[in-house]
Amino acid sequence: MSMGASWRVGVTQGDSGALIRHGLFRLSRNPTFVGQGLLLAGMAFAIPSVPTLVAFLVFIISASVQVRTEERILLSAHEAEYRRWSAEVPRWIRLSRP
C-alpha cells in the first residue's frame, strides 16, 4: 500500500504528494526499481545472452535517469524532510539492519 501511494512516474513540479518513509521505503528510496533490477539481473543470469544483458544495462541507465529526475522534484517539494531521509536511507538498497 505504501508503494502505491508513492507512484511518482511522470510527476510534475509541485505535484509530488506526501513523502513515503515506511514499508519498503525504510530499506530503499526506490524499492520498485530495486525489485525490477533484481528481476532483470536474475533473467540475465538464467538466460545469459546479449539481449538479456543489454536489457539489464538499459534498465539500469534508464532507472538512474528517472530516479535522479524524481529526486530533484522531491527535494524541491520536501527539502528538509527529503535531505534527512536520503541521509538515512540509500538510493537503491540497504543490506544491513536499520
Phi, psi and omega in degrees: 000322180293327179292321178297326179285350184254008185303118186233004181297125180081011180293139178258165179306131177082004183231038187273344182075187182288151177278121181270125183234011182242182182064220180294344180287355172281340182259333183205143175283351183221061186296331179294314179293326177299313179298316179295320179296319178296320177298313180293324176296319177298320177296320180295326177283322182287324181232074184292113178201167179299314180299320180290324177293318178297318179300318179296315180294320177297319177299312182302315181294312183292323177295321179297318178296314180298316182297316180295324176296313179297321181297320178298319180293314180296322179296320180288331182274329186223052193309299184296313181296318181293321178298318177297313182297315181292336175285332182271324189240129181291158180299318186257295181200145175258124182266342178258168180291141179290000000 
